[in-house]
Amino acid sequence: MPLFVVLEPGRVLDTVIEVPALPHTRTGEKLEVPVKRLLQGTAIDEVAGREAVDDFSALAYFTRFARGAQ
């Protein structure tokens, strides 16, 4: 399904980034706040426990992304 957006005049689309997966808790909730904290530079072990995430590599991706190494 494509994402359609209408930009304000003079704006450039530069905020949509493809990622391999989105991390979720084991109960299926998206981990939005932990991802935000990773992007702000917080260490991954301070953000979420490995056992609390359905796919820890999905969360770890955002640590690499924040460092500029996707």
C-alpha positions, -999 to 999 in steps of 0.1 A, spaced: 0 0 0 16 33 -10 17 63 13 2 95 -3 11 129 11 4 165 0 32 189 9 28 225 17 41 248 -10 79 251 -8 83 219 13 104 189 3 97 154 14 126 142 34 112 124 64 100 90 52 126 63 58 123 26 49 132 2 77 135 -35 77 110 -40 106 93 -22 135 100 -35 170 71 -47 191 66 -59 226 58 -96 230 21 -86 232 23 -67 199 25 -31 209 48 -9 189 79 4 207 77 40 197 91 56 228 121 33 230 128 40 193 127 77 200 151 73 229 175 53 207 174 80 181 182 105 208 213 85 217 202 64 247 220 31 250 199 1 239 202 -17 272 186 13 289 157 14 265 143 -22 265 152 -56 277 159 -83 251 132 -105 266 106 -78 262 109 -74 224 95 -97 198 125 -91 174 154 -75 191 173 -70 158 144 -47 148 152 -25 178 189 -28 173 185 -14 138 176 20 152 208 21 173 228 16 141 207 41 123 213 67 150 250 62 145 247 65 108 254 29 100 222 13 87 
